Amino acid sequence: MNNPDDLKHILKFLTKNHVLALCAAADGEMWSANCFYVTDAENLSLYFMTELKTLHGTLMAKSPPVVGTVAPHPKTIALIKGIQYRGDATILSGEEESHARRLYCQHFPVAIAMKAPVWALKLNSIKMTDNALGFGKKLLWERALSDKPE
């Protein structure tokens, strides 16, 4: 069962940061990439932009499940905070795409000129390490099975 306080802490962390690392795989090929993102706390999704012609974009279009991390660069081990996640990356369209693009461009105005697709990374599983809460402290969150894609 998910702890609401853990989720609140995780969302605060995700909102304060803006770069994710992801790894995509399809047809026996894998690739990783870093992307700027904005957080949609209500849907537990991260919105990012990337072209389909990139290798990670091509792989995600074929196979939406991805894994990755969000991790700033602390000065000491006592300040380590970071998230490991599993999720599904999909290209948005229609009203969802308009909403996500608006949010993304508010945070990253330079993106207004970009024509790249907007993707949603629907987070399904999160493990956060936060040494500021105690060395090796882990916060866990899982999307309810009824909310996961089939």
NORPERA-V750529 format. One line per field, one symbol per residue. phi: phi as a letter, one per 40 degrees, with the letter a starting at -180 (. if undefined). psi: psi as a letter, one per 20 degrees, with the letter a starting at -180 (. if undefined). Layout:
BEGIN
phi=???
psi=???
END
This chain:
BEGIN
phi=.ccdccccccccccccbabbbbbbaafgbbababbcabcbccbfbbbabaccccccccccccaccbbiabacbccbccbdaabbababbbccagcdcccccccccccbdccdccbcccbbbccbabbbbaccchdgcbbbabcddccccc
psi=ppphhggggghgghhhrjpqpqpqqqkjqqqqqpqqrqpnhhjlqpprpqqhiqghggghhhnhprraqoornqhqhijpqrpprqappqpqrbhggggggggghghmhhihiqjqqpqpnophppoppnihippjpppqppqqhiiqq.
END
